[in-house]
Amino acid sequence: MKKILLSGLFLILIAGCDREIPAWYAYIPHESSPIVSVSLRFDTGSAIEPEDKKGISRLTMMSVLEHSTKQSSRSEILKELNDRAISERIIVDTDVSTFLFRLHKDHMDTWLSLFKQRFYNPAFAEHEVQLLIRQETERLEHKILYRSEDLSRDVLVDKLFSGHPYAGLSVGYPYTLMKLSGEDLKVWWEQSFSVHNMHVAVSGPVSPDQQDKLIEILSDFHPRVHPPVPELPPPVFPDTIHYVLIDNGSDVSAVSLGWHLPFNRSDKKFYPSWIFSSYLGEHRTFYGHLMKELRVKRGFNYGDYAYSEHFVQNHHSVFPQPGHPRLYQYFSIWIRPLKNQNVPFALRLVFHDLENFQKYGLDSLDYAHTKDFLISYINLYAQNQADYLGFSQDYAYYGLENFPASAQQWLDSTDYQTGQDIIKDAIDLYRMVVVVVGGDTDSLETILTENLPVSPLYTTQPGADVLKRDQGIEAFPLPPGIIERYGTLDFLQKR
């Protein structure tokens, strides 16, 4: 794995602190709020998990936070946390895994005691671990069987990175979770989480003594363990388009499509691609090109968005969640949900417009407006101080400082002609993966195989200008490729 150090992340010396401030610790003063935020990140994730233990990182972190220790029962710990309204959550991805904590400054001493107890002495009691596994297995089964939008996105990543450590679900599969035990989690905790692969960011009204105590606790956290950080090989790009059809018998379909990008946020070429994805459509917003074409003009569906890097929604907001930096990125488009009859037309419209963008790029005015929009929009990403810490750590992963200023500077420095060339070069029409999760996939396979023209099905007739454009899209040739067929049950068992 490419190692990107976090030494540039707002290192502020703490007046009155008794010990030398380690390179893995960073503090941001934030005296205007009584809330303390702590982001504890480890350079470990699903990419280093063995195939038969996929999901073990997430289960291990959940058990550490939610279960008994060798000194206290689960109910005693939860009561202490709930009585003080201490918020805790975990974020697990391929490259990094993060603990996030938010609490009132008056409860910092209590939290430090609970934190030390749980990190040093988790019990990994078998009965608690097995209950957690049953709960997570049921949740995963429900997601696979009934959350077609999530499944289409997860399968897109799995197929794009087939044979790569990024393949598979970062949360695991039912058949991998059910094999795990409390002893497996204990060993994983002791071997994969250590002071030597850790980065800590703290913000809020924390006293020097409290910071000194936190540093003391973490300095002795598995100090003899040096977790493995394997090299991540570049992914192998598909040699043709792969159409992945997953039939769940539904009347509607979710569509996710995407292709590899040869750069990430650390590269200046990323920023024109980001402008392009924003122009196509930001998450859950109405002003993107695809949203206007598919929903506003044609009333096809709920949402049509594009992303220039791996995206996870931050709770119920429209913004990305921090904690998902990746060495290897991909461009994706989500179209969902669609009536099954309109899937062929929607795919044709997307391919038609992508081909035009590949030939001609963006209009100069659209490029400039979108760039200016993004420079302002990124200021809204961090909904609270914990988010700000997370995004700052994400940027440090890429070797960038001063979130969001560094991104704004890179965006602002991107000139139109250079951006145009990068956008056109980055659109990979013939080496992408298209995933459709829905019903009537037999008909869709026939249309794809024979490239049959299909007219859109409208509930309300659109305007004459839309109908005229439809005529040029209905028979637009979809690129030939490999068609794969699955049922949702195939993802509940090892394939």
For each residue, the residues with C-beta under 8 A, 3 or more apart:
1: 43 47 48 95 229 230 231 232 327
2: 231 232 327
3: 43 229
4: 266 396 397 398 399
5: 8 23
6: 9 23 24 26 199 393 396 397
7: 11 23
8: 5 11 396 399 401
9: 6 26 199 201 392 393 396 401
10: 26 27 28 201 392 401
11: 7 8 21 23 25 26
12: 26 27 28 29
13: 17 21
14: 17 21 27 208 211 212
15: 208
16: 208 209
17: 13 14 21 208 211 212 215
18: 212
19: 212 215 216 219
20:
21: 11 13 14 17 25 215
22: 25 215 219
23: 5 6 7 11
24: 6 195 198 199 200 218
25: 11 21 22 200 202 215 218
26: 6 9 10 11 12 199 200 201 202
27: 10 12 14 201 202 203 206 211
28: 10 12 201 202 203 388 389 392
29: 12 203
30: 33 37 203 204 205 385
31: 205
32:
33: 30 204 205 385
34: 104 105 106 204 205
35: 102 103 104 105 204 384 385
36: 101 102 103 104 105 108 202 203 204 205 206
37: 30 100 101 102 202 203 204 384 385 386 388 389
38: 99 100 101 102 200 201 202 214 386 389
39: 98 99 100 101 200 201 202 386 389 390 393
40: 98 99 100 101 198 199 200 218
41: 96 97 98 99 198 199 200 201 323 393
42: 96 97 98 192 193 194 197 198 199 227
43: 1 3 95 96 197 198 199 227 229
44: 48 57 96 97 192 193 197 227 229
45: 48 49 57 92 93 94 95 96 97 170
46: 49 54 55 57 58 92 93 94 165 168 169 170 171 172
47: 1 94 95 165 166 230 232
48: 1 44 45 165 192 228 229 230
49: 45 46 53 54 55 56 57
50: 53 54
51: 54 168 176
52: 176 179
53: 49 50 56 176 179 180 184 188
54: 46 49 50 51 168 169 172 173 176
55: 46 49 58 59 136 169 170 171 172 173 176 177 180
56: 49 53 59 60 172 176 180 184 185 188
57: 44 45 46 49 60 61 92 97 170 188 192
58: 46 55 61 62 90 92 97 170 171 172
59: 55 56 62 63 129 132 133 136 172 177 180 185
60: 56 57 63 64 185 188 189 192 193
61: 57 58 64 65 90 92 97 99
62: 58 59 65 66 90 132 136
63: 59 60 66 67 122 124 128 129 132 182 185
64: 60 61 67 118 119 122 189
65: 61 62 88 90 99 118
66: 62 63 74 78 132
67: 63 64 74 122 123 124 125 128 129 132
68: 72 73 74 77 123 125 128
69: 72 77 117 118 121 122 123
70: 121 122 123
71: 117 121
72: 68 69 76 77 117
73: 68 76 77
74: 66 67 68 77 78 128
75: 78 79
76: 72 73 79 80
77: 68 69 72 73 74 80 81 114 118
78: 66 74 75 81 82
79: 75 76 82 83
80: 76 77 83 84 86 110 114
81: 77 78 84 86 88 114
82: 78 79 85 86
83: 79 80
84: 80 81 103 104 107 110 111
85: 82 103 104
86: 80 81 82 101 102 103 107 111
87: 100 101 102 103
88: 65 81 99 100 101 102
89: 99 100
90: 58 61 62 65 97 98 99 100
91: 97 98 100 321 322 323 324 390
92: 45 46 57 58 61 97 98 170 171
93: 45 46 96 97 170 310 312 323 324 325 326
94: 45 46 47 165 166 170 326
95: 1 43 45 47 232 325 326 327 397
96: 41 42 43 44 45 93 323 325 397
97: 41 42 44 45 57 58 61 90 91 92 93
98: 39 40 41 42 90 91 92 322 323 390 393
99: 38 39 40 41 61 65 88 89 90
100: 37 38 39 40 87 88 89 90 91 323 386 389 390
101: 36 37 38 39 40 86 87 88 111 115 386
102: 35 36 37 38 86 87 88 384 385 386
103: 35 36 84 85 86 87 107 108 111
104: 34 35 36 84 85 107
105: 34 35 36 108 204 205 206
106: 34
107: 84 86 103 104 110 111
108: 36 103 105 111 112 206 207 210
109: 112 113 210
110: 80 84 107 113 114
111: 84 86 101 103 107 108 114 115
112: 108 109 115 116 210 213 214 217
113: 109 110 116 117
114: 77 80 81 110 111 117 118
115: 101 111 112 118 119 214 217
116: 112 113 119 120 217
117: 69 71 72 113 114 120 121
118: 64 65 69 77 114 115 121 122
119: 64 115 116 122 217 221
120: 116 117 217 221
121: 69 70 71 117 118
122: 63 64 67 69 70 118 119 186 189
123: 67 68 69 70 128
124: 63 67 128 129 182 183 185 186 189
125: 67 68 128 129 182
126: 129 130 181 182
127: 130 131
128: 63 67 68 74 123 124 125 131 132 182
129: 59 63 67 124 125 126 132 133 180 181 182 185
130: 126 127 133 134 181 182
131: 127 128 134 135
132: 59 62 63 66 67 128 129 135 136
133: 59 129 130 136 137 177 178 180
134: 130 131 137 138
135: 131 132 138 139
136: 55 59 62 132 133 139 140 171 172 177
137: 133 134 140 141 174 177 178
138: 134 135 141 142
139: 135 136 142 143
140: 136 137 143 144 169 171 172 173 174 177
141: 137 138 144 145 174 492
142: 138 139 145 146 147
143: 139 140 146 147 150 151
144: 140 141 147 151 174 488 491 492
145: 141 142 248 488 489 492
146: 142 143
147: 142 143 144 150 151
148: 151 152 246 248 250 252 253 254 336 337 437 438
149: 152 153 254 334 336 337 437
150: 143 147 153 154
151: 143 144 147 148 154 155 246 254 437 488 491
152: 148 149 155 156 246 254 255 256 334 336 435 436 437
153: 149 150 156 157 256 332 334 435
154: 150 151 157 158 169
155: 151 152 158 159 244 246 256 435 437 491
156: 152 153 159 160 244 256 257 258 332 433 435
157: 153 154 160 161 166 167 310 330
158: 154 155 161 162 167 168 169
159: 155 156 162 242 244 433 435 484
160: 156 157 235 238 258 259 260 330 433
161: 157 158 164 165 166 167 235 328
162: 158 159 167 236
163: 167 236
164: 161 167 232 233 235 236 328
165: 46 47 48 94 161 230 232
166: 47 94 157 161 232 235 326 328
167: 157 158 161 162 163 164
168: 46 51 54 158 172 173
169: 46 54 55 140 154 158 172 173
170: 45 46 55 57 58 92 93 94
171: 46 55 58 92 136 140
172: 46 54 55 56 58 59 136 140 168 169 176 177
173: 54 55 140 168 169 176 177 491 492 494
174: 137 140 141 144 177 178 492 493
175: 178 179 492 493 494
176: 51 52 53 54 55 56 172 173 179 180
177: 55 59 133 136 137 140 172 173 174 180
178: 133 137 174 175
179: 52 53 175 176
180: 53 55 56 59 129 133 176 177 184 185
181: 126 129 130 184 185
182: 63 124 125 126 128 129 130 185 186
183: 124 186 187
184: 53 56 180 181 187 188
185: 56 59 60 63 124 129 180 181 182 188 189
186: 122 124 182 183 189 190
187: 183 184 190 191
188: 53 56 57 60 184 185 191 192
189: 60 64 122 124 185 186 192 193
190: 186 187 193 222 225
191: 187 188 225 227
192: 42 44 48 57 60 188 189 197 227
193: 42 44 60 189 190 197 198 221 222 225 227
194: 42 197 198 221 222 223 225 226 227
195: 24 198 218 219 220 221 222 223
196: 222 223 225 226 227
197: 42 43 44 192 193 194 226 227 229
198: 24 40 41 42 43 193 194 195 218 221
199: 6 9 24 26 40 41 42 43 393 396
200: 24 25 26 38 39 40 41 214 218
201: 9 10 26 27 28 38 39 41 389 392 393
202: 25 26 27 28 36 37 38 39 206 211 214 389
203: 27 28 29 30 36 37 385 388 389
204: 30 33 34 35 36 37 105 385
205: 30 31 33 34 36 105
206: 27 36 105 108 202 210 211 214
207: 108 210 211
208: 14 15 16 17 211 212
209: 16 212 213
210: 108 109 112 206 207 213 214
211: 14 17 27 202 206 207 208 214 215
212: 14 17 18 19 208 209 215 216
213: 112 209 210 216 217
214: 38 112 115 200 202 206 210 211 217 218
215: 17 19 21 22 25 211 212 218 219
216: 19 212 213 219 220
217: 112 115 116 119 120 213 214 220 221
218: 24 25 40 195 198 200 214 215 221
219: 19 22 195 215 216 223
220: 195 216 217 223
221: 119 120 193 194 195 198 217 218
222: 190 193 194 195 196 225
223: 194 195 196 219 220
224:
225: 190 191 193 194 196 222
226: 194 196 197
227: 42 43 44 191 192 193 194 196 197
228: 48
229: 1 3 43 44 48 197
230: 1 47 48 165
231: 1 2
232: 1 2 47 95 164 165 166 327 328
233: 164
234: 328
235: 160 161 164 166 260 328
236: 162 163 164
237: 260 428 431
238: 160 241 242 431 432 433
239: 431
240: 430 431 480 481 482
241: 238 430 431 432 433 434 479 480 481 482
242: 159 238 432 433 434 481 482 484
243: 434 436 448 481 482 483 484
244: 155 156 159 433 434 435 436 484 486
245: 436 441 444 445 483 484 485 486
246: 148 151 152 155 435 436 437 438 441 485 486 487 488 490 491
247: 438 439 440 441 442 485 486 487 488
248: 145 148 437 438 439 487 488
249: 439
250: 148 253 340 438 439
251: 339 340 438 439
252: 148 337 338 339 340 438 439
253: 148 250 336 337 338 339 340 343 436 437 438 439
254: 148 149 151 152 334 335 336 337 338 436 437 438
255: 152 334 335 336 338 343 346 347 434 435 436
256: 152 153 155 156 332 333 334 335 336 434 435
257: 156 332 333 335 347 350 432 433 434 435
258: 156 160 330 331 332 333 432 433
259: 160 330 331 427 428 429 431 432 433
260: 160 235 237 328 329 330 331 428 431
261: 264 270 273 308 309 329 330 331 426
262: 269 426
263: 266 267 269 270 273 329
264: 261 267 270 309 325 326 327 328 329 398
265: 270 309 325 329 395 398 400 407
266: 4 263 270 398 399 400
267: 263 264 270
268: 271 410 413 414
269: 262 263 272 273 422 426
270: 261 263 264 265 266 267 273 274 308 309 329
271: 268 274 275 407 410 411 414 419
272: 269 275 276 414 418 419 420 422 423 426
273: 261 263 269 270 276 277 308 331 422 423 426
274: 270 271 277 278 308 309 374 411
275: 271 272 278 279 362 367 370 371 374 411 414 419 423
276: 272 273 279 280 306 308 357 362 423 426
277: 273 274 280 281 306 307 308 331
278: 274 275 281 282 288 306 308 370 373 374 377
279: 275 276 288 289 362 366 367 370
280: 276 277 288 289 290 305 306 333
281: 277 278 285 287 288 289 290 291 304 305 306
282: 278 285 287 288 305 318 377
283: 305 307 311 313 318 319 320
284: 303 305 313 318
285: 281 282 288 291 305 318
286: 291 292 295 296
287: 281 282 291 292
288: 278 279 280 281 282 285 291 292 304 305 306
289: 279 280 281 292 293 353
290: 280 281 293 294 304 305 306 333 335 350 353
291: 281 285 286 287 288 294 295 296 303 304 305
292: 286 287 288 289 295 296 297
293: 289 290 296 297 298 304 349 353
294: 290 291 297 298 300 301 304 335 346 349
295: 286 291 292 298 299 300 301 302 303 304
296: 286 291 292 293
297: 292 293 294 462 463 466
298: 293 294 295 456 458 462 466
299: 295 458 459 460 462
300: 294 295 338 339 342 346 456
301: 294 295 304 335 336 337 338 342 346
302: 295 336 337
303: 284 291 295 334 335 336
304: 281 288 290 291 293 294 295 301 333 334 335
305: 280 281 282 283 284 285 288 290 291 333 334
306: 276 277 278 280 281 288 290 331 332 333 334
307: 277 283 310 311 331 332 333 334
308: 261 270 273 274 276 277 278 329 331
309: 261 264 265 270 274 326 329 330
310: 93 157 307 324 326 329 330
311: 283 307 320 324 332
312: 93 320 321 323 324
313: 283 284 316 317 318 319 320 321
314: 317 319 320 321 322 383 387
315: 321
316: 313
317: 313 314 383
318: 282 283 284 285 313
319: 283 313 314 380 381 383
320: 283 311 312 313 314 324 381
321: 91 312 313 314 315 324 390
322: 91 98 314 381 382 387 389 390 391 393 394
323: 41 91 93 96 98 100 312 390 393 394
324: 91 93 310 311 312 320 321 394
325: 93 95 96 264 265 394 397 398
326: 93 94 95 166 264 309 310 329
327: 1 2 95 232 264
328: 161 164 166 232 234 235 260 264
329: 260 261 263 264 265 270 308 309 310 326
330: 157 160 258 259 260 261 309 310
331: 258 259 260 261 273 277 306 307 308 426 427 428
332: 153 156 256 257 258 306 307 311
333: 256 257 258 280 290 304 305 306 307 350
334: 149 152 153 254 255 256 303 304 305 306 307
335: 254 255 256 257 290 294 301 303 304 338 346 350
336: 148 149 152 253 254 255 256 301 302 303
337: 148 149 252 253 254 301 302 438
338: 252 253 254 255 300 301 335 342 343 346 438
339: 251 252 253 300 342 343 457
340: 250 251 252 253 343 438 439 440 443 444
341: 440 454 457
342: 300 301 338 339 345 346 456 457
343: 253 255 338 339 340 346 347 436 438 444
344: 347 348 444 447 448 452 454 478
345: 342 348 349 454 455 456 470 473 474
346: 255 294 300 301 335 338 342 343 349 350
347: 255 257 343 344 350 351 434 478
348: 344 345 351 352 454 473 474 476 478
349: 293 294 345 346 352 353 473 476
350: 257 290 333 335 346 347 353 354
351: 347 348 354 355 429 476 478 479
352: 348 349 355 356 472 473 476
353: 289 290 293 349 350 356 357
354: 350 351 357 358 427 429
355: 351 352 358 359 429
356: 352 353 359 360
357: 276 353 354 360 361 362 423 424 427
358: 354 355 424 427 429
359: 355 356 424
360: 356 357
361: 357 367 419 420 421 423 424
362: 275 276 279 357 366 367 370 419 420 423
363: 366 367
364: 367 368 416
365: 368 369
366: 279 362 363 369 370
367: 275 279 361 362 363 364 370 371 416 419 420
368: 364 365 371 372 416
369: 365 366 372 373
370: 275 278 279 362 366 367 373 374
371: 275 367 368 374 375 411 412 414 419
372: 368 369 375 376
373: 278 369 370 376 377
374: 274 275 278 370 371 377 378 411
375: 371 372 378 408 411 412
376: 372 373 379
377: 278 282 373 374 380 381
378: 374 375 381 404 407 408
379: 376 404
380: 319 377 383
381: 319 320 322 377 378 387 391 404
382: 322 385 387 388 390 391 403
383: 314 317 319 380 387
384: 35 37 102 387 388
385: 30 33 35 37 102 203 204 382 388 389
386: 37 38 39 100 101 102 389 390
387: 314 322 381 382 383 384 390 391
388: 28 37 203 382 384 385 391 392 403
389: 28 37 38 39 100 201 202 203 322 385 386 392 393
390: 39 91 98 100 321 322 323 382 386 387 393 394
391: 322 381 382 387 388 394 395 403 404
392: 9 10 28 201 388 389 395 396 403
393: 6 9 39 41 98 199 201 322 323 389 390 396 397
394: 322 323 324 325 390 391 397 398 403
395: 265 391 392 398 400 401 402 403 406 407
396: 4 6 8 9 199 392 393 399 400 401
397: 4 6 95 96 325 393 394
398: 4 264 265 266 325 394 395
399: 4 8 266 396
400: 265 266 395 396 403 406 407
401: 8 9 10 395 396 406
402: 395 405 406
403: 382 388 391 392 394 395 400 406 407
404: 378 379 381 391 407 408
405: 402 408 409
406: 395 400 401 402 403 409 410
407: 265 271 378 395 400 403 404 410 411
408: 375 378 404 405 411 412
409: 405 406 412 413
410: 268 271 406 407 413 414
411: 271 274 275 371 374 375 407 408 414
412: 371 375 408 409
413: 268 409 410
414: 268 271 272 275 371 410 411 418 419
415: 418 419
416: 364 367 368 419 420
417: 420 421
418: 272 414 415 421 422
419: 271 272 275 361 362 367 371 414 415 416 422 423
420: 272 361 362 367 416 417 423 424
421: 361 417 418 424 425
422: 269 272 273 418 419 425 426
423: 272 273 275 276 357 361 362 419 420 426 427
424: 357 358 359 361 420 421 427
425: 421 422
426: 261 262 269 272 273 276 331 422 423
427: 259 331 354 357 358 423 424
428: 237 259 260 331 431 432
429: 259 351 354 355 358 432 479
430: 240 241 479
431: 237 238 239 240 241 259 260 428
432: 238 241 242 257 258 259 428 429
433: 156 159 160 238 241 242 244 257 258 259
434: 241 242 243 244 255 256 257 347 481
435: 152 153 155 156 159 244 246 255 256 257
436: 152 243 244 245 246 253 254 255 343 441 444
437: 148 149 151 152 155 246 248 253 254 488
438: 148 246 247 248 250 251 252 253 254 337 338 340 343 441
439: 247 248 249 250 251 252 253 340
440: 247 340 341 443 444
441: 245 246 247 436 438 444 445 485
442: 247 445 446
443: 340 440 446 447
444: 245 340 343 344 436 440 441 447 448
445: 245 441 442 448 449 483 485
446: 442 443 449 450 452
447: 344 443 444 450 451 452 454
448: 243 344 444 445 451 478 483
449: 445 446 483
450: 446 447
451: 447 448 477 478 480
452: 344 446 447
453: 474 475
454: 341 344 345 348 447 474
455: 345 470 474
456: 298 300 342 345 470 474
457: 339 341 342
458: 298 299 461 462
459: 299
460: 299
461: 458 467
462: 297 298 299 458 466 467
463: 297 466 467
464: 467 468
465: 468 469
466: 297 298 462 463 469 470
467: 461 462 463 464 470 471
468: 464 465 471 472
469: 465 466 472 473
470: 345 455 456 466 467 473 474
471: 467 468 474
472: 352 468 469 476
473: 345 348 349 352 469 470 476
474: 345 348 453 454 455 456 470 471
475: 453
476: 348 349 351 352 472 473
477: 451
478: 344 347 348 351 448 451
479: 241 351 429 430
480: 240 241 451
481: 240 241 242 243 434
482: 240 241 242 243
483: 243 245 445 448 449
484: 159 242 243 244 245
485: 245 246 247 441 445
486: 244 245 246 247 490 491
487: 246 247 248 490
488: 144 145 151 246 247 248 437 491 492
489: 145 492 493
490: 246 486 487 493 495
491: 144 151 155 173 246 486 488 495
492: 141 144 145 173 174 175 488 489
493: 174 175 489 490
494: 173 175
495: 490 491
